[in-house]
């Protein structure tokens, strides 16, 4: 290092003291940086493990989504078949109601007659 001061010469002792202070400061700084790097090493190792775990999780998630995508057309087929069954059941119920309607009317008429007959009996 070259001293480019104002042209005045400093005592040798002052220069040595300045250089000693600078060396001590640099040594402390190197120690702090070294400590920081050691701490970062552990953090980066943990981050690497977590990233690996995330990759595994994302891979499983992707497989699950793929299975759902493959399953969806089959589910749609089942829903379509169920809708067809419900439509047929509704038609059967409609026919049954139509067939049973005269029977229910007759039943109500017979009940009314029996009620009237019971009302006449002493």
CORZISUL-V60557 format. One record per pair of residues at least 12 apart in sequence whose ideal C-beta (glycine too) atoms are under 7 Angstrom apart, sorted by sequence separation. I is the first residue (numbers start at 1). J is the second residue. D is the distance in whole Angstrom. If there is no record, write none. Layout:
BEGIN
i: [I I]
j: [J J]
d: [D D]
END
This chain:
BEGIN
none
END
